[in-house]
Structure formats: C-alpha cells, structure tokens
Amino acid sequence: MPRSIWKGPFVDGFLLNKAEAARASTRNEIIKIWTRRSTILPQFVGLTFGVYNGKKFIPVQVSENMVGHKFGEFSPTRTFTGHSSDKKAKRG
C-alpha cells in the first residue's frame, strides 16, 4: 500500500543534507547510506549512492527513471543460487 498523497514521499532528513553537500562539491564520490526506505527524489538524479544491503554497499547510479522508487529496490539483499532440482535437468 503506497503512502498517502497529502503526506508526500518519505525521505530521511540526513539524506537530503548529504545530497546537497555532494551537489555543492565537485568531486564525484559515492554517498554511503543505510536507509533503504527513502524515496528517490529528482534532486538525486546524477548522484551515486552506496546502498547498504546488510553485508556491503551496492553502488546505485540514480537516473531519471528511478524517481519515485525506493533505494531498497536497487540493492537486493538476497542472492539466488538456483534450484537444487535443476541438477537433474542439466545432466540429461
């Protein structure tokens, strides 16, 4: 269920501050964040965020198509190794 329209998108306050500081600096560095629940805003386009997935930081280059989505959607927490029953199918 999406967030109500009158509340607006949820973004952690410190994330806005980090994005503004990155825009002001000329260096192209990865901004490390732990908030996967924050919504991607148009101000973030062109920046690179390191989204923590519980083990490591996954670099996410924000593009215009990502606006409105959550950061967690682009940093998977689980890796799919395949089904165990696929070994029989590959043998034959």
N, C-alpha and C positions, 0 to 999 in steps of 0.2 A: 504494500500500500504506500503510495507516494506521500510526501509531506504536503500539508495544505498550502494553497497558493498564497494566502494572506501572510503566512509566516515567512515565505521566501526560502531560498536554498540555504542549507546548513553548511557553514564553513567555520572552522576553528579560528579564533582571533589571531593567534600567533602565526598562522599560516599566511594570512594577509600581510602581516608585518614582514615576514621572510620574503614574500614575493615582491613587495615594494622595494626592499633592500637589494634584492637581486636585480631588479629592473634598473635601479639607480647605479649599481656598479657595472663596469664594462666587461668584467670577467664572465665567462660562460661556465659556471660551476653547477654541480648537482646540489640541489636543496634537499637535505635529508628530512623526511617527515615520517611520523608514526601514525598519523590519522588517516585511516583508510575510509572513514565515513564521510569525509568532507566532499562537497560537490565541486567540480571543476568549473571555474568562472572564466569569462572572456579575458580577464586581466592575466591569466596564467598561460595564455597561448604563446608559444615560442620558448617557454622555460622548460628546464629539465628537472624533474623531481625524482628523488630516490625513495620509493615507497617501500616500507618495511613489511615483509610478508611473514614475520615470525622467526625467520632464520637469517635472511640477508636483505639488503636493499636492492630492489629491482629498479633500474633507471626507466623512467617514463617521460618521453618527449611529448609534451602536450600540443595537440593540433586543434584546429577549429572543429573537427568532427567530434571531439571528446567533450565539448562544452555541454554541461548538464548531467554528465555521468559522474560516478563516484570514483575516487582514486583506487579503491579496492578492486574494481573491475579489471584493472590493467596490471595487477600484481597477484597472480594466483598463489594460493597457499598450499596447494596440493599438487603433486606430480603424478600423472597417470602412467603407470609402467606397463599396462596391458593386462588382459585377462589370462588367468592361469590355464584355461582350457584351450587357448589358441595354439598351444604347442602341438596338439594332435592334428589340427588342421594344417599346420605348416609342414608336418612330416610327410603327408601323403601326396 
